[in-house]
Amino acid sequence: MDIKSLIPQREPIIMIDKIVSHSDEKTSTSLTIKETNIFVEKNIFQSSGLIEHIAQSSAARMGMQTTEEGKKPLLGYIASIKNMMISRLPKIGETILTEIIVTNHINNIIVVQGESKVDNIVVSNCELKVFIEE
């Protein structure tokens, strides 16, 4: 599925290459770090890029769910970031694999847990609260 049909972002800020898997429980996305990525400085993908990647992965999950229901994806806004942990920053050429799990959904607020790995080693994780615009 085309990522642009699931998230509102457009180039050069799209931080997902593809949806790797999607189920009722979780969604996995990937991003291979390229030299041209706007979040790369001195061959290193910066923490702001990791946060944006997790946020877009959350948006892609919500986009997949609404598309499956025959609806158009809704806009979401980060309401808060909690317990952000970054153990290392990815380098050019590395691929980030991120899993998103919804832990709570109350009215227009969705709480997700995001975890990003490179070579099966956790590089970042956090909890996001996302406000969904109806």
C-alpha positions as CSV (number, residue, x, y, z in Angstrom):
1,M,0.0,0.0,0.0
2,D,1.2,3.5,-0.8
3,I,2.3,5.2,2.4
4,K,1.1,8.6,1.1
5,S,-2.5,7.3,1.2
6,L,-2.1,6.5,4.9
7,I,-0.3,9.6,6.4
8,P,-0.7,13.3,5.8
9,Q,3.1,14.0,5.5
10,R,4.7,14.6,2.1
11,E,8.3,14.6,0.8
12,P,10.8,15.5,2.1
13,I,9.4,14.6,5.6
14,I,8.0,11.1,5.0
15,M,9.9,8.9,7.5
16,I,8.4,5.5,6.5
17,D,9.4,3.4,3.5
18,K,6.8,0.6,3.9
19,I,4.4,-1.2,6.2
20,V,6.1,-4.5,7.0
21,S,3.0,-6.0,8.7
22,H,-0.3,-5.0,10.2
23,S,-2.7,-6.9,12.4
24,D,-5.3,-6.1,15.1
25,E,-2.6,-6.1,17.7
26,K,0.3,-4.2,16.1
27,T,1.7,-2.6,13.0
28,S,5.4,-2.8,11.9
29,T,7.0,-0.2,9.6
30,S,10.5,0.3,8.2
31,L,12.8,3.1,7.1
32,T,16.2,2.7,5.6
33,I,18.3,5.8,6.4
34,K,19.6,7.6,3.3
35,E,22.2,10.3,3.1
36,T,19.5,12.7,1.7
37,N,17.2,12.3,4.7
38,I,16.5,15.7,6.2
39,F,17.1,14.3,9.7
40,V,20.7,13.1,8.9
41,E,23.6,15.1,10.2
42,K,27.2,13.9,9.8
43,N,25.9,10.5,8.6
44,I,23.8,10.0,11.7
45,F,19.9,10.0,11.9
46,Q,19.0,12.4,14.6
47,S,16.7,11.9,17.6
48,S,14.1,14.2,16.1
49,G,13.9,11.8,13.1
50,L,13.4,8.8,15.4
51,I,10.5,10.6,17.1
52,E,9.0,11.6,13.7
53,H,9.4,8.0,12.5
54,I,7.5,6.6,15.5
55,A,4.8,9.2,15.1
56,Q,4.4,8.5,11.4
57,S,4.3,4.8,12.1
58,S,1.4,5.5,14.5
59,A,-0.3,7.5,11.8
60,A,0.2,4.7,9.3
61,R,-1.3,2.2,11.8
62,M,-4.4,4.4,12.2
63,G,-4.5,4.9,8.4
64,M,-4.5,1.2,7.8
65,Q,-7.3,0.7,10.3
66,T,-9.6,3.4,8.9
67,T,-8.8,2.2,5.3
68,E,-9.8,-1.3,6.2
69,E,-13.1,0.1,7.5
70,G,-13.7,1.8,4.2
71,K,-13.0,5.3,5.6
72,K,-10.5,8.0,4.8
73,P,-7.6,8.3,7.2
74,L,-8.0,11.1,9.8
75,L,-5.5,13.7,10.9
76,G,-3.7,13.1,14.2
77,Y,-1.6,15.4,16.3
78,I,1.0,14.4,19.0
79,A,-0.5,15.4,22.3
80,S,2.4,14.1,24.4
81,I,5.5,12.0,24.3
82,K,6.2,10.0,27.5
83,N,9.1,7.8,28.6
84,M,11.2,8.5,25.5
85,M,14.3,6.3,25.5
86,I,17.0,6.5,22.8
87,S,19.9,4.2,23.2
88,R,21.7,4.9,20.0
89,L,21.2,6.9,16.8
90,P,21.0,4.9,13.5
91,K,23.6,5.5,10.7
92,I,23.2,5.9,6.9
93,G,22.4,2.6,5.4
94,E,20.8,1.1,8.5
95,T,17.1,0.1,8.5
96,I,14.9,0.9,11.4
97,L,12.0,-1.6,12.1
98,T,9.3,-0.1,14.3
99,E,6.4,-1.8,16.0
100,I,3.3,0.2,17.1
101,I,0.8,-1.2,19.6
102,V,-2.3,0.7,20.7
103,T,-2.5,0.5,24.5
104,N,-5.6,2.7,25.0
105,H,-8.2,4.5,23.0
106,I,-10.6,6.9,24.6
107,N,-12.8,9.2,22.4
108,N,-10.4,11.2,20.2
109,I,-7.2,10.2,22.1
110,I,-5.2,7.1,21.2
111,V,-2.2,6.0,23.3
112,V,0.4,3.9,21.5
113,Q,3.7,2.3,22.5
114,G,6.3,2.5,19.8
115,E,9.6,0.5,19.7
116,S,12.3,0.9,17.1
117,K,15.1,-1.6,16.4
118,V,18.1,-1.7,14.2
119,D,19.5,-5.2,13.6
120,N,17.1,-6.6,16.2
121,I,18.5,-4.3,18.9
122,V,16.2,-1.6,20.5
123,V,17.4,1.9,19.6
124,S,14.4,3.8,20.8
125,N,10.9,3.5,22.4
126,C,8.3,5.8,23.8
127,E,4.6,6.2,24.5
128,L,2.7,8.7,22.4
129,K,-0.7,10.2,23.0
130,V,-2.3,11.2,19.7
131,F,-5.3,13.5,19.3
132,I,-7.4,12.4,16.3
133,E,-9.3,15.2,14.5
134,E,-12.7,14.0,13.4
